[in-house]
Amino acid sequence: MPKMLCSCGNILRFGDIPCNIQYNFISDVDYDKVQGLVDSEELYTQMKMFFVCEECKRLWFFWDGFDNPPQEYLPSK
């Protein structure tokens, strides 16, 4: 099962489908390129992903896929 350690010490498990901590998104510019009937699998491959730590609410963005380390974002207090 895929997992990673958050900076707060919580283990983020993201092997479930659907995954409760995974969010998919696409830029407005890339979305505007989509026209006509949409192939959901093709659209999915264009999306970026991030995970939310359930403990500390950090966001872990995978801007360049899972082969590269994610970028960590902290919530403001």
N, CA, C and O atoms as CSV, one atom per row, in Angstrom:
chain,resi,resn,atom,element,x,y,z
A,1,MET,N,N,0.848,-1.179,0.000
A,1,MET,CA,C,0.000,0.000,0.000
A,1,MET,C,C,0.889,1.237,0.000
A,1,MET,O,O,1.761,1.362,0.861
A,2,PRO,N,N,0.689,2.164,-0.956
A,2,PRO,CA,C,1.497,3.378,-0.985
A,2,PRO,C,C,1.254,4.240,0.252
A,2,PRO,O,O,0.130,4.379,0.734
A,3,LYS,N,N,2.339,4.806,0.741
A,3,LYS,CA,C,2.237,5.678,1.908
A,3,LYS,C,C,3.444,6.595,1.957
A,3,LYS,O,O,4.465,6.351,1.315
A,4,MET,N,N,3.297,7.656,2.738
A,4,MET,CA,C,4.413,8.574,2.960
A,4,MET,C,C,4.267,9.154,4.353
A,4,MET,O,O,3.178,9.175,4.928
A,5,LEU,N,N,5.381,9.622,4.882
A,5,LEU,CA,C,5.398,10.193,6.218
A,5,LEU,C,C,5.267,11.709,6.128
A,5,LEU,O,O,6.052,12.366,5.444
A,6,CYS,N,N,4.274,12.261,6.818
A,6,CYS,CA,C,4.102,13.709,6.893
A,6,CYS,C,C,5.135,14.261,7.872
A,6,CYS,O,O,5.632,13.527,8.727
A,7,SER,N,N,5.454,15.524,7.757
A,7,SER,CA,C,6.399,16.165,8.670
A,7,SER,C,C,5.929,16.126,10.113
A,7,SER,O,O,6.750,16.191,11.028
A,8,CYS,N,N,4.619,16.020,10.336
A,8,CYS,CA,C,4.082,15.963,11.695
A,8,CYS,C,C,4.204,14.566,12.303
A,8,CYS,O,O,3.918,14.379,13.486
A,9,GLY,N,N,4.626,13.581,11.501
A,9,GLY,CA,C,4.776,12.213,11.983
A,9,GLY,C,C,3.632,11.292,11.595
A,9,GLY,O,O,3.722,10.079,11.789
A,10,ASN,N,N,2.562,11.847,11.054
A,10,ASN,CA,C,1.428,11.038,10.613
A,10,ASN,C,C,1.782,10.317,9.311
A,10,ASN,O,O,2.459,10.876,8.449
A,11,ILE,N,N,1.327,9.094,9.180
A,11,ILE,CA,C,1.535,8.336,7.946
A,11,ILE,C,C,0.338,8.562,7.028
A,11,ILE,O,O,-0.805,8.290,7.396
A,12,LEU,N,N,0.625,9.067,5.822
A,12,LEU,CA,C,-0.415,9.278,4.817
A,12,LEU,C,C,-0.499,8.027,3.957
A,12,LEU,O,O,0.442,7.695,3.236
A,13,ARG,N,N,-1.615,7.347,4.036
A,13,ARG,CA,C,-1.844,6.140,3.239
A,13,ARG,C,C,-2.757,6.496,2.075
A,13,ARG,O,O,-3.874,6.975,2.270
A,14,PHE,N,N,-2.270,6.255,0.867
A,14,PHE,CA,C,-3.061,6.659,-0.301
A,14,PHE,C,C,-3.239,5.523,-1.297
A,14,PHE,O,O,-3.198,5.741,-2.508
A,15,GLY,N,N,-3.436,4.320,-0.791
A,15,GLY,CA,C,-3.643,3.179,-1.664
A,15,GLY,C,C,-5.103,2.849,-1.912
A,15,GLY,O,O,-5.422,2.109,-2.843
A,16,ASP,N,N,-5.998,3.391,-1.088
A,16,ASP,CA,C,-7.420,3.107,-1.262
A,16,ASP,C,C,-7.957,3.810,-2.501
A,16,ASP,O,O,-7.503,4.894,-2.866
A,17,ILE,N,N,-8.939,3.168,-3.143
A,17,ILE,CA,C,-9.620,3.776,-4.288
A,17,ILE,C,C,-11.113,3.713,-4.002
A,17,ILE,O,O,-11.655,2.612,-3.911
A,18,PRO,N,N,-11.794,4.821,-3.857
A,18,PRO,CA,C,-11.252,6.174,-3.882
A,18,PRO,C,C,-10.471,6.470,-2.605
A,18,PRO,O,O,-10.654,5.810,-1.582
A,19,CYS,N,N,-9.613,7.454,-2.681
A,19,CYS,CA,C,-8.734,7.814,-1.571
A,19,CYS,C,C,-9.270,9.062,-0.870
A,19,CYS,O,O,-9.483,10.094,-1.506
A,20,ASN,N,N,-9.485,8.963,0.433
A,20,ASN,CA,C,-10.068,10.065,1.203
A,20,ASN,C,C,-9.155,11.281,1.334
A,20,ASN,O,O,-9.639,12.384,1.586
A,21,ILE,N,N,-7.857,11.103,1.170
A,21,ILE,CA,C,-6.933,12.231,1.364
A,21,ILE,C,C,-6.378,12.775,0.054
A,21,ILE,O,O,-5.596,13.725,0.064
A,22,GLN,N,N,-6.768,12.188,-1.069
A,22,GLN,CA,C,-6.259,12.607,-2.376
A,22,GLN,C,C,-7.240,13.544,-3.060
A,22,GLN,O,O,-8.448,13.307,-3.075
A,23,TYR,N,N,-6.689,14.627,-3.632
A,23,TYR,CA,C,-7.472,15.575,-4.412
A,23,TYR,C,C,-6.800,15.754,-5.760
A,23,TYR,O,O,-5.575,15.859,-5.836
A,24,ASN,N,N,-7.587,15.789,-6.821
A,24,ASN,CA,C,-7.089,15.970,-8.180
A,24,ASN,C,C,-7.535,17.336,-8.676
A,24,ASN,O,O,-8.642,17.783,-8.376
A,25,PHE,N,N,-6.668,17.999,-9.438
A,25,PHE,CA,C,-7.028,19.302,-9.970
A,25,PHE,C,C,-6.340,19.544,-11.296
A,25,PHE,O,O,-5.361,18.884,-11.644
A,26,ILE,N,N,-6.871,20.500,-12.021
A,26,ILE,CA,C,-6.321,20.877,-13.325
A,26,ILE,C,C,-6.373,22.404,-13.415
A,26,ILE,O,O,-7.296,23.030,-12.894
A,27,SER,N,N,-5.403,22.982,-14.061
A,27,SER,CA,C,-5.385,24.447,-14.188
A,27,SER,C,C,-6.527,24.902,-15.092
A,27,SER,O,O,-7.032,24.136,-15.913
A,28,ASP,N,N,-6.913,26.132,-14.931
A,28,ASP,CA,C,-7.977,26.709,-15.744
A,28,ASP,C,C,-7.579,26.720,-17.217
A,28,ASP,O,O,-8.404,26.454,-18.090
A,29,VAL,N,N,-6.320,27.027,-17.487
A,29,VAL,CA,C,-5.813,27.057,-18.864
A,29,VAL,C,C,-5.898,25.670,-19.492
A,29,VAL,O,O,-6.365,25.530,-20.623
A,30,ASP,N,N,-5.451,24.643,-18.768
A,30,ASP,CA,C,-5.514,23.281,-19.304
A,30,ASP,C,C,-6.952,22.797,-19.456
A,30,ASP,O,O,-7.272,22.072,-20.398
A,31,TYR,N,N,-7.810,23.197,-18.534
A,31,TYR,CA,C,-9.218,22.804,-18.628
A,31,TYR,C,C,-9.873,23.403,-19.867
A,31,TYR,O,O,-10.687,22.750,-20.518
A,32,ASP,N,N,-9.521,24.641,-20.193
A,32,ASP,CA,C,-10.098,25.289,-21.373
A,32,ASP,C,C,-9.686,24.604,-22.672
A,32,ASP,O,O,-10.338,24.794,-23.698
A,33,LYS,N,N,-8.629,23.820,-22.647
A,33,LYS,CA,C,-8.195,23.084,-23.835
A,33,LYS,C,C,-9.067,21.860,-24.094
A,33,LYS,O,O,-9.057,21.314,-25.198
A,34,VAL,N,N,-9.821,21.426,-23.088
A,34,VAL,CA,C,-10.688,20.256,-23.213
A,34,VAL,C,C,-11.969,20.670,-23.924
A,34,VAL,O,O,-12.649,21.604,-23.498
A,35,GLN,N,N,-12.291,19.981,-24.995
A,35,GLN,CA,C,-13.487,20.320,-25.765
A,35,GLN,C,C,-14.227,19.055,-26.159
A,35,GLN,O,O,-13.634,17.979,-26.238
A,36,GLY,N,N,-15.505,19.184,-26.404
A,36,GLY,CA,C,-16.308,18.062,-26.867
A,36,GLY,C,C,-16.478,17.005,-25.796
A,36,GLY,O,O,-16.439,17.297,-24.601
A,37,LEU,N,N,-16.666,15.783,-26.239
A,37,LEU,CA,C,-16.797,14.677,-25.303
A,37,LEU,C,C,-15.487,14.478,-24.553
A,37,LEU,O,O,-14.408,14.567,-25.140
A,38,VAL,N,N,-15.584,14.215,-23.278
A,38,VAL,CA,C,-14.397,14.103,-22.436
A,38,VAL,C,C,-14.126,12.636,-22.119
A,38,VAL,O,O,-15.002,11.906,-21.655
A,39,ASP,N,N,-12.900,12.233,-22.380
A,39,ASP,CA,C,-12.434,10.915,-21.963
A,39,ASP,C,C,-11.902,11.071,-20.541
A,39,ASP,O,O,-10.860,11.691,-20.332
A,40,SER,N,N,-12.607,10.519,-19.579
A,40,SER,CA,C,-12.244,10.731,-18.175
A,40,SER,C,C,-10.837,10.233,-17.861
A,40,SER,O,O,-10.143,10.840,-17.045
A,41,GLU,N,N,-10.406,9.158,-18.481
A,41,GLU,CA,C,-9.052,8.649,-18.241
A,41,GLU,C,C,-8.005,9.624,-18.777
A,41,GLU,O,O,-6.984,9.857,-18.129
A,42,GLU,N,N,-8.253,10.190,-19.945
A,42,GLU,CA,C,-7.321,11.164,-20.516
A,42,GLU,C,C,-7.268,12.422,-19.661
A,42,GLU,O,O,-6.189,12.963,-19.419
A,43,LEU,N,N,-8.419,12.889,-19.203
A,43,LEU,CA,C,-8.468,14.057,-18.335
A,43,LEU,C,C,-7.720,13.783,-17.032
A,43,LEU,O,O,-6.994,14.644,-16.535
A,44,TYR,N,N,-7.897,12.595,-16.488
A,44,TYR,CA,C,-7.225,12.205,-15.244
A,44,TYR,C,C,-5.706,12.278,-15.386
A,44,TYR,O,O,-5.018,12.704,-14.459
A,45,THR,N,N,-5.180,11.867,-16.537
A,45,THR,CA,C,-3.727,11.885,-16.740
A,45,THR,C,C,-3.178,13.310,-16.788
A,45,THR,O,O,-1.989,13.516,-16.545
A,46,GLN,N,N,-4.019,14.293,-17.096
A,46,GLN,CA,C,-3.585,15.684,-17.149
A,46,GLN,C,C,-3.651,16.373,-15.786
A,46,GLN,O,O,-3.108,17.465,-15.615
A,47,MET,N,N,-4.305,15.746,-14.833
A,47,MET,CA,C,-4.490,16.371,-13.534
A,47,MET,C,C,-3.267,16.240,-12.645
A,47,MET,O,O,-2.494,15.288,-12.754
A,48,LYS,N,N,-3.112,17.210,-11.771
A,48,LYS,CA,C,-2.119,17.169,-10.703
A,48,LYS,C,C,-2.819,16.634,-9.469
A,48,LYS,O,O,-4.048,16.606,-9.407
A,49,MET,N,N,-2.036,16.209,-8.485
A,49,MET,CA,C,-2.628,15.650,-7.271
A,49,MET,C,C,-1.999,16.254,-6.029
A,49,MET,O,O,-0.842,16.673,-6.023
A,50,PHE,N,N,-2.807,16.281,-4.979
A,50,PHE,CA,C,-2.255,16.603,-3.673
A,50,PHE,C,C,-2.962,15.766,-2.622
A,50,PHE,O,O,-4.090,15.307,-2.805
A,51,PHE,N,N,-2.251,15.586,-1.506
A,51,PHE,CA,C,-2.792,14.858,-0.364
A,51,PHE,C,C,-2.899,15.805,0.812
A,51,PHE,O,O,-2.095,16.726,0.957
A,52,VAL,N,N,-3.896,15.573,1.651
A,52,VAL,CA,C,-4.094,16.364,2.857
A,52,VAL,C,C,-3.841,15.481,4.061
A,52,VAL,O,O,-4.443,14.416,4.197
A,53,CYS,N,N,-2.950,15.923,4.934
A,53,CYS,CA,C,-2.709,15.192,6.175
A,53,CYS,C,C,-3.925,15.395,7.082
A,53,CYS,O,O,-4.340,16.526,7.333
A,54,GLU,N,N,-4.475,14.312,7.558
A,54,GLU,CA,C,-5.667,14.391,8.409
A,54,GLU,C,C,-5.346,14.949,9.795
A,54,GLU,O,O,-6.240,15.426,10.494
A,55,GLU,N,N,-4.087,14.890,10.190
A,55,GLU,CA,C,-3.701,15.366,11.525
A,55,GLU,C,C,-3.383,16.866,11.551
A,55,GLU,O,O,-3.950,17.608,12.352
A,56,CYS,N,N,-2.479,17.307,10.675
A,56,CYS,CA,C,-2.007,18.697,10.740
A,56,CYS,C,C,-2.532,19.566,9.601
A,56,CYS,O,O,-2.334,20.781,9.609
A,57,LYS,N,N,-3.199,18.955,8.621
A,57,LYS,CA,C,-3.789,19.650,7.461
A,57,LYS,C,C,-2.765,20.183,6.470
A,57,LYS,O,O,-3.092,21.017,5.625
A,58,ARG,N,N,-1.506,19.701,6.571
A,58,ARG,CA,C,-0.530,20.059,5.538
A,58,ARG,C,C,-1.022,19.527,4.197
A,58,ARG,O,O,-1.719,18.514,4.129
A,59,LEU,N,N,-0.643,20.235,3.133
A,59,LEU,CA,C,-0.936,19.794,1.780
A,59,LEU,C,C,0.362,19.335,1.140
A,59,LEU,O,O,1.388,20.008,1.242
A,60,TRP,N,N,0.311,18.201,0.488
A,60,TRP,CA,C,1.474,17.647,-0.202
A,60,TRP,C,C,1.157,17.569,-1.694
A,60,TRP,O,O,0.421,16.686,-2.134
A,61,PHE,N,N,1.722,18.511,-2.477
A,61,PHE,CA,C,1.446,18.600,-3.902
A,61,PHE,C,C,2.482,17.832,-4.715
A,61,PHE,O,O,3.687,17.985,-4.515
A,62,PHE,N,N,1.995,17.009,-5.629
A,62,PHE,CA,C,2.841,16.301,-6.585
A,62,PHE,C,C,2.712,17.032,-7.922
A,62,PHE,O,O,1.924,16.645,-8.785
A,63,TRP,N,N,3.503,18.097,-8.073
A,63,TRP,CA,C,3.436,18.927,-9.274
A,63,TRP,C,C,3.951,18.193,-10.503
A,63,TRP,O,O,3.485,18.433,-11.617
A,64,ASP,N,N,4.919,17.291,-10.298
A,64,ASP,CA,C,5.569,16.623,-11.434
A,64,ASP,C,C,5.452,15.109,-11.362
A,64,ASP,O,O,6.375,14.400,-11.764
A,65,GLY,N,N,4.338,14.605,-10.858
A,65,GLY,CA,C,4.135,13.168,-10.771
A,65,GLY,C,C,4.791,12.571,-9.534
A,65,GLY,O,O,5.441,13.265,-8.752
A,66,PHE,N,N,4.604,11.285,-9.382
A,66,PHE,CA,C,5.083,10.593,-8.191
A,66,PHE,C,C,6.570,10.231,-8.250
A,66,PHE,O,O,7.128,9.753,-7.262
A,67,ASP,N,N,7.205,10.452,-9.384
A,67,ASP,CA,C,8.639,10.165,-9.490
A,67,ASP,C,C,9.490,11.265,-8.860
A,67,ASP,O,O,10.687,11.078,-8.641
A,68,ASN,N,N,8.881,12.398,-8.572
A,68,ASN,CA,C,9.582,13.523,-7.962
A,68,ASN,C,C,9.000,13.805,-6.583
A,68,ASN,O,O,7.824,13.533,-6.339
A,69,PRO,N,N,9.811,14.347,-5.681
A,69,PRO,CA,C,9.312,14.611,-4.332
A,69,PRO,C,C,8.191,15.657,-4.344
A,69,PRO,O,O,8.193,16.565,-5.175
A,70,PRO,N,N,7.237,15.525,-3.422
A,70,PRO,CA,C,6.148,16.501,-3.358
A,70,PRO,C,C,6.590,17.800,-2.701
A,70,PRO,O,O,7.603,17.846,-2.004
A,71,GLN,N,N,5.817,18.850,-2.934
A,71,GLN,CA,C,6.028,20.150,-2.313
A,71,GLN,C,C,5.072,20.238,-1.116
A,71,GLN,O,O,3.878,19.968,-1.246
A,72,GLU,N,N,5.599,20.612,0.030
A,72,GLU,CA,C,4.818,20.694,1.262
A,72,GLU,C,C,4.321,22.108,1.489
A,72,GLU,O,O,5.083,23.067,1.357
A,73,TYR,N,N,3.049,22.244,1.829
A,73,TYR,CA,C,2.443,23.532,2.156
A,73,TYR,C,C,1.810,23.442,3.531
A,73,TYR,O,O,1.072,22.504,3.834
A,74,LEU,N,N,2.113,24.438,4.360
A,74,LEU,CA,C,1.581,24.479,5.715
A,74,LEU,C,C,0.366,25.373,5.787
A,74,LEU,O,O,0.328,26.420,5.140
A,75,PRO,N,N,-0.636,24.975,6.570
A,75,PRO,CA,C,-1.787,25.868,6.743
A,75,PRO,C,C,-1.392,27.083,7.571
A,75,PRO,O,O,-0.548,26.982,8.462
A,76,SER,N,N,-1.997,28.225,7.281
A,76,SER,CA,C,-1.726,29.400,8.102
A,76,SER,C,C,-2.524,29.279,9.402
A,76,SER,O,O,-3.596,28.674,9.437
A,77,LYS,N,N,-1.994,29.852,10.435
A,77,LYS,CA,C,-2.653,29.716,11.747
A,77,LYS,C,C,-3.508,30.894,12.058
A,77,LYS,O,O,-4.132,30.942,13.118
